[in-house]
Amino acid sequence: MRLPVSLKSFTRLDPLFDTPMSLSLVLQFLLFALAVFGHACLLMVMLNVVYSQPYHKKFLSALRALAGLVIWGGPIAFAYFQGIDVLAMIRNAALPGEYLLAGYLVLALVMACVLFPIATIRRRMRRLPVGVHEVTTILDVVKELGNPPWGDGPKMRMARRPLNDIFHVDFTTLTITRPDLPAEWDGLTLLQLSDLHFFGTPSREFFDCVVRRCLSDGVPDLLMITGDIVDDDPYLAWIEPILAPLRWKIGAFAILGNHDWWQDFDTVRQNFRNLGIHVVSNSWEQIDVRGRPMTVIGHEGPWFRPAPDLSKCPAEGFRVLLSHTPDNIRWAKRNGVSLMLSGHNHGGQIRVPFFGSIFVPSKYSRRYDEGTFFESPTFLHVNRGLSGKAPYRLFCRPQVTRLILKRG
């Protein structure tokens, strides 16, 4: 009996794989899918690096839209014009353009099959540094207020999307034990707030609720605010009434971030001064903390320049660095910083189960998206921030951090 043509095609052997044609087609689809995934990873890494630089927000927004188009539309166009047989394209390259395409396909496959899995596994295996203990409780703001504080921001509809975590705030207590800590500072507390992003959504009720919770946990010795306060100039009026209830025993310090750089940053600084919060900017101050010197350094780079000049900074004493972006970690290590507090990366805001963050505006891409790190001699804590210009978080709750320094 003669077999139908369609059945013959599934039993004929493909010389490239020496396997049935159906299996060959499956392998083609698999390799194409891996190349597409690697292509997306490569573009996201490049986008992350570009977003870490001091470019205008309109340029960055246009670039992000273009990257999205290339990530999603590129593979469709590629399959339509070139097909999906990635291995054949690599093996049969003969012209300069074909070699370039083959090289990019190999790079995409290496990213998908080697680099991305290694990076993801390493991140999954990452643990808190020795000497650091973390405890987190969650504040359900909707339950606390009795209603969702949607506000009236231009992106309010985004806040209503399902699975959104913007109203569930992690209050994280980090206990950091250091042998070089002065005995007088045993139990010293620092409250870190970052990335408030006043933009109408969440509403002022949300931030008032968070501040009340900060006060209920006790008055910290030091208050540290690490940038990105406003996303539009009309919301400058929120700064003083929202932050005025905060209290501290010794001092309060603040720096600005890239979103403040795009707004009326002089007014942001003045609002802080009106509240009695020292704006250290790209400079340093030495203060007395329980009879011992502490140097508080601000680093607002790469947006505000020049970088801090520490040539006249006393060598002795504990150095605390406020840097909006964790990208300044190498600078901190070179300059003997003991504790570095950052924000900016928001933990990625959208985190995929197991894989973690996707978009992180850092020249190190996802490496310092959130959490606590130790790179001698510096402890770095990257706070996920309280809000964002885009009010949507998936598996990535907002965060307030209280640090307790212990001698041990």
N, C-alpha and C positions, 0 to 999 in steps of 0.2 A: 504494500500500500504506500502511495506517495504521501509524504508529510506536507501539511500546509506551509506556505512560504513563511508565515509568522513563526511557526514552530521551528522551521529550519534555522531561522536567524538566532534562536536561543540555543541551538545545539552546535552551530558552527563555531570553530575555534578562532580566536583572535590572535594573530601571530605576535602582537606586542606583549601580551600577557601569557600566551599559551593557556588560556582559560576560556570557558564558554563566554560568548558575547555578552550575556546578561551580567556576569560577574565583572567583565571589563567595563561595562557601562556604570555599574555601581562604584567601581574604583575611580572612574573618571569623576563622577559626582562627588565622591568623598574628597579627592585631591582638590577639586575646584572649591568645595566648601571650606577646606582648610586654608586654601590660598585667600579666599574672601575674608575669612576670620583674621588671618595674619595681616592682610591689607588694612582691615579696620583697626587692628592693634597698632600698626605702624603710624597710621594717620592720627590716632588718638594721642600717641606719645609725642608726635610732632606738635599737635595742637596744645597739649599740656605745656610743653617747653615754651612755645610762642606766647601763651597766656601768662607766663611768669615774667615777661618783660614789660617795661614801661611804655606800652603803646596806647594810642587813644582808643577809648571804648568802642567807638563806631567802627574802627578798623578791625578790632577783635571780634565784634559781633558779626561783621560781614565775613570774616575768615571762618568763624564757627559755622555759619550757614553754608559756606562753600564746602567745608570739610564734611558736613552732614550729607550734602548732595553727592560728593565724590564717594563717601563710604557706602551709601545706599544705592545711588544710581550708577556708579562706576561698574560694579560687577554685572548689572543687568545689561548695560551697553556692551561690556566686554563679551559676555556670553552671546549676545546677538550678532556681533561683528566677527568675533574670533572663535567662538565655540567654547567648549568646556574641557577639552583634552589638554590639561596643563602639562602633563608629562611629554606629550608629543611636541608641544610648543618649545619646551626646554631642549629636547633632544634634537629637534630639527632646525634650530636657529642657525641661520647662515649669514644674514645681512646685519649691519650695525644696529639698526632699529630692533631687529629680532633678538639680538644679543642683549640689548638693554631690557627688553621685555622679559626675556628668560631670566636675567639676573634679578629683576624685581620679583618675579614669581618665586624664585629660589629663596630670596630674602623673606618673602611673605610666609612661605612654608616653614622656614627655620624659626620665624617668630611664633607661628601657630603651634609647631610641634616641639620646640625646644625652649626658646627664651621665655615665652609666656607661662608654660607649665612650671618651669624652674622658679620664676619670680613668684608665681602664685603659691607654690608649695612652701617656699621660704617665708612668705608672709603669713601663711597659715601656721607655720611652726614657730613664729616669733612669740616670745614671752616677755613679760615685764622684766626690766633690768633687776639685777640683784640689789636688794635694799629698798625696793619699791613695793608698796602694798596698796591695792585699790579696792574701794568699796563704792558702789553706785546705788542710789535710790532714784526712782522716777516720779516726777511731778506731772500729774495729769491736769493740765490747765483747764480743760473743758469741764472736768468734774469739779475742780476747785471753784470756778466762776459760775458754773451752772449753765453756761452757754458757750458756743465756739466763738472766740474773738476774731472773727473774719477780718474786721476792719474794712476800709474802703480803698485799698491800694489798687493801682492799675492792673495788677496781676492777681486780683482777689479770686478769680474763678479757678486758678491753678490750685489754690489752697483747698478747694472743695473736692479735688480728685480723690479717688479711693486709695486706701493704704497709706495715706499721708501722715507722717510722724511729727509735723511741725509743732503740735501742741503737747507733745510728750517730751519733757525736758529731763535729761540726765543730770543729777547733782552728784558729781564724782568727787570723792575725797581721796587724795593721793598722799600717802605717808612716805616720805623720802628720807631714808636713813643714810647719813654720811659721817665717816669718821673724822673729817676735817672741820665739822661744824663746831663753832664756838659753843662752849657749855652753856653760856647765857641764852643761846637761841634754841635750846631744846624745847620743842613744842611751838615754835614760831609758826604763825598761820598767814597764808597769802591767798586772797580770793582773786581769781582770774575771770574776767568777762571779756568776750571777744565777739567780733562780727555781729553787732546788733542790727545793722542794715535797716534803719528806720525808713520805711517806704509805704506805710499805710496798712500793709498786711504782713504779719499779725497787727492787731490794733494796739493802742496804748494799754488797754486792759491786760493784755498778755504780758507786757514788760513790767507793768506794775505788780502783777502777781509773782513774777520771777524775783523781783527785787524784794518783795515781802518775804519770800522763802529764804533769800540770802540772809536777811536780817534775823529770821527765826533760828538759823543755824549758828548764831553767835557773831559778834563783831570781830572781824579779822584784824590782825596786826597791820597788814599791808593790803591795799587794793591795787590791782594791776589790770589795766584795760589795754588790749592789744589790737586796736584799730578796726576800721570799717564800721563807722558809726552811722553814716547817712548815705542814702542813695538818691536823694533829690533835695534841693535846697529848702523847699517848704517844710521839710521835716527836721530842719535845724531847731525849730521851736520845741521839739520833743526832748532834746538832750537834757536841759536843766530840770524840768519837772519830773522826768522819769528817774534820773540818777540822783536827784537831791536827797532822797531818804537814805542813801547808802552811808554807812559809817565805817570808820577805821580807827585804830588806836595810835598808829605811828605815822603813817603817810599813805598818800594815794598818788599813783603815777599813770600816765597814759601816753600812747603814741598813736599815730594815724596810719591808715592803710591805703591801698590803691583806690578804693571807692571814694574815700575822702579826698584823695588827690584830684579826682574828677569833679569835685564839688567845691564849695566855698570853704576851703580848709582853714583859712584864717579865722573864720567865725566858729568853726568847730573847736579850734584851740582856745579861743576866748571863752566859749561856753564852759570848757573844762576848768579854766582858770577861775571863772566865777564860782565854781563849785568847790574851789580849794584843791583841785587835782593838778598836780605838777605835770606839765607836758614836757617830757624830756627830749622829744624829737630826735635828731641825730646828734646827741650829746650825752653827757653823763653828769650825775650828781652823787656826791658822797654824803650819806646820812648816818646818824647815830641810831643804832638799833640795840637797845638794852645795854648800852655802854660799849658796844663794839662797832667798828666801821663797816658799812655795807655800801658798795658802789652800784647804783642803779643806772644802767646804760640803755639808751634808746637807739634803735636802728630802723629807720623807715625806708631803707633802700629796698629795691632799686628805684622806687618812684621819687622819693625826695632825696636830693643829693646836696653835699657830699656825705660820704659815710662818716661815722663818728671818728674823731681824732682823739686817741687815747694816749698821746705822747706825754701829756702832763697828768694823766690819771695815776693815782697812787697804786703802786704794785701790790701793797698789802691789802688785805680785806677780801671779803666774799663778793663776787661780781654776779649780779643778776641782770640779764639782758631781756628787754622787751623788743621783739622783732615780729612784725606782722606776719611775715612769711618765714617758714622754717628753712628756706633756701639759704639763709645766712648762717647756717650751722658751721660751715668751714671757717668763716670769719670768727665765730664765737670760740671755736677750739683754738685758733691761732692766738686769740687774745685772752686766754685763760678764764673764760666765763664758766662759773660753777653751775648756774641754773639759767636756762633759756626758756622763755614763755612765748608761744606763737599761736596763730590761728590760721586764717586765710583759706585753707584748703577745704574746710567744712566736712572733712571725712569723705569728700566726693559727693555728698548729698544723696546720690543714688548709689546704693550698694547692692550688687547682685549676690545672692547666696553662694557661698563657697569662694567665688572669684573676688568679691570685695568691690572696691571703688573702680570707677571708669574714668570720669573726667576730673582731673586734679591739676589746677593751674600752677605747676611747679616744674622747675628745670630738672628735678629728679623724678618727675612724673608721679607715680603712686607711692614712692618709697616713704614719704613722711606725710601721708594723708591724714592721719590722726594717731593719737596715742603717745606713749612715753618711751624715750630712747636714752641710751647712755653711750656717748662717744667721748672717751676720756679727753679732757677732764669735765665734760659738759653733760649735764642732764637736760634733755630737751622734752618739753611737753607741748604737744600740738592739740589745742582745744578745737572742738568741732564747731564752735560758734553757736550763737543763739538764734540767728535767723539767716536770711539770704535774700538777694534781690528777687530770685525766683522762689516763691514760697512753697516748695515741694521737697520732701525728704522721704526716701524709701529705704527702710532698714538702716536708718542713720539719724538717730535722734539728736536734737540740739543739746548743748552741754554747758554747764557751769562747773568750774573746777575750784576746789578748795585744797590747797597744798599745805601739808603739815611737815615741817622740817624736824627731824629727830637726830640726835647725836648717838652714834653707835659704832 
